[in-house]
Amino acid sequence: MKRPRRALGCSVAAAAVLAAGFGLFYNGYGPMALMDRGSIRSAGEAKGQLDDTLQTAMGAVSPSLSYFGGVYVVERAPEHADGEPSLRSSVTASVSVRTKVAPAKVPVLLDRMKQVWGGECRPEVTAEAGAKRYTDLNCSGRGDTLFTLSVVSSPTVSTEQVLMSAEAFVVRYQPAGDYGASPVGPQLTGHEPAPDLDDPYWSH
């Protein structure tokens, strides 16, 4: 028995509406995800604030340091209770110092960061894991970002590993690839090598 043409047309239309509804729901247009939209910054705004924070920190260091290419890392918030993908994410931009930094110069570097961020820094925190020692200084950066200077010390290496990072919270989700180049150029592929540039001031 043939289905009436009108009924068939209604079924196709209903299926199309249902598919469109699912498409909107799973692409951030469901009722809970829509509530996110008014309270989050755009990826472009976040990138500007992150880059400004890192450029400010790097510009405050004298003599200047050299850096490996930076990277953006995006962490998307968990989905909503009804299964909708969240529109929220946190984004971290980081650069690794390529210049060899001697242990005696770490306090100087920490002081430079405290000076540039004024009273917006918390006391540095030091922790040990295995043979390595990790020191982090956290400060309020540009545009409601968190700036962190991280130093990794190892008894087997005579110089320190230094990382500068800036994190923005409550950012509209975009894949990390959409953020483009960092303030110090294209990111490296894989793990960056150990610091390899000697400096007459920082390395001794």
ZILIN-V411880 format. One record per run of one state. SS is the DSSP state (hx for helix, st for strand, lp for the rest). FROM is the first residue (numbers start at 1). LEN is the number of residues. Records with the same first field share a line. If there is no record, write none. Layout:
# ZILIN-V411880
SS: FROM-LEN + FROM-LEN
This chain:
# ZILIN-V411880
lp: 1-4 + 30-1 + 40-1 + 42-1 + 60-7 + 68-3 + 77-11 + 98-1 + 100-1 + 117-4 + 122-3 + 130-2 + 141-5 + 155-4 + 173-3 + 180-2 + 183-2 + 186-11 + 198-7
hx: 5-25 + 31-9 + 43-17 + 103-14 + 176-4
st: 41-1 + 67-1 + 71-6 + 88-10 + 99-1 + 101-2 + 121-1 + 125-5 + 132-9 + 146-9 + 159-14 + 182-1 + 185-1 + 197-1
